[in-house]
Amino acid sequence: ALGLNRRHVIKFFIRMSHFDSNTFRQEVIDIVRQIPRGRVLTYGLIARLAGYPLHARHVGKALHGVEDKAIPCHRVVNSVGRTAPDWPEQRLLLEKEGVHFKTNGNVDLRHTLWEIASHLEA
């Protein structure tokens, strides 16, 4: 439930016809760079902040291979707080920042989601 109305859908299709993956990647990186220590955002929320609410998978692709340590990619998790399956260091990095995890191993989004996203939650 993204909370999209007809206007959002029309705007989305207009933007899709002008989708530029390089511009999107830069927007994603700019958003991720701002996530504070001890907080996380989800792929979907980053996509919405970038103006492409249905592009959560593209967020992961945009971040893949980023080596700049100033871009805290480890602060990005999926919609239920799951960390990347092939990146065990991600959990360690988040724990060092004080991020809380639930007993199932997922990030506790209720306590750790960056507040900038609160107005975007469905």
C-alpha positions in Angstrom: 0.0 0.0 0.0 2.0 2.9 -1.3 -0.8 5.4 -0.8 -0.7 6.4 -4.5 -3.7 8.2 -6.0 -4.4 8.7 -9.7 -2.3 11.9 -9.8 0.7 9.9 -8.5 0.2 7.2 -11.0 0.1 9.6 -13.9 3.1 11.5 -12.6 4.9 8.1 -12.3 4.3 7.2 -15.9 5.4 10.6 -17.1 8.6 10.2 -15.1 9.1 6.7 -16.4 9.2 7.9 -20.0 12.1 10.1 -18.9 13.9 7.7 -16.5 17.6 8.3 -16.5 19.5 5.6 -14.5 22.5 7.8 -14.0 20.4 10.6 -12.5 18.5 8.1 -10.4 21.7 6.5 -9.1 23.1 9.9 -8.1 19.8 10.8 -6.3 19.9 7.4 -4.4 23.5 8.0 -3.4 22.7 11.6 -2.2 19.9 10.2 -0.1 21.9 7.3 1.4 24.8 9.7 2.2 22.5 11.6 4.5 21.2 8.6 6.6 22.4 9.3 10.1 24.5 6.9 12.2 22.3 4.4 14.0 19.4 4.8 11.6 18.3 2.9 8.5 16.1 3.4 5.4 14.5 0.8 3.2 15.0 0.4 -0.5 11.4 1.3 -1.1 11.5 4.5 1.0 14.7 5.6 -0.8 12.9 5.0 -4.1 10.0 7.1 -3.0 12.3 9.9 -1.7 14.0 9.9 -5.1 10.6 10.3 -6.8 10.3 6.8 -8.2 8.1 4.9 -5.7 8.0 1.6 -7.7 11.8 1.4 -8.1 12.9 -0.3 -4.9 14.9 -2.9 -6.8 16.7 -0.2 -8.8 17.9 1.3 -5.5 19.8 -1.9 -4.7 21.2 -2.0 -8.2 22.3 1.7 -7.9 24.1 0.9 -4.7 25.8 -2.3 -5.9 29.5 -1.8 -6.1 29.7 1.6 -4.4 33.1 1.6 -2.7 33.1 5.2 -1.3 33.2 4.8 2.5 31.4 8.2 2.8 28.2 6.5 1.4 26.8 4.3 4.2 25.2 1.6 2.1 25.1 -0.7 5.2 22.2 1.6 6.5 19.9 0.3 3.7 17.7 -2.7 4.4 14.6 -4.3 2.9 11.0 -3.5 3.8 11.0 -5.9 6.8 14.4 -4.9 8.0 16.3 -7.8 6.5 20.0 -7.2 5.8 21.7 -8.2 2.5 22.0 -12.0 2.5 25.5 -12.1 1.1 26.9 -9.3 3.3 27.5 -10.5 6.9 29.5 -7.4 7.7 26.4 -5.3 7.2 24.9 -6.5 10.5 28.2 -5.9 12.3 28.5 -2.4 11.0 24.9 -1.6 12.1 25.4 -3.1 15.5 28.5 -0.9 16.0 26.2 2.1 15.4 23.7 0.9 18.0 21.0 -0.3 15.5 18.6 -2.6 17.3 17.7 -6.0 15.9 14.7 -8.2 16.6 15.0 -11.8 17.7 14.3 -12.9 14.1 17.6 -11.2 13.0 15.8 -8.2 11.2 16.5 -4.6 12.0 13.9 -3.2 14.4 12.4 -0.6 12.0 10.1 0.7 14.7 13.0 2.0 16.6 15.6 2.5 13.9 13.9 3.8 10.8 15.1 7.3 10.0 12.4 9.8 10.9 12.6 11.5 7.5 10.7 8.5 6.3 7.8 8.8 8.8 5.6 10.9 6.5 6.2 8.4 3.6 5.1 5.2 5.5 1.9 3.7 4.3 
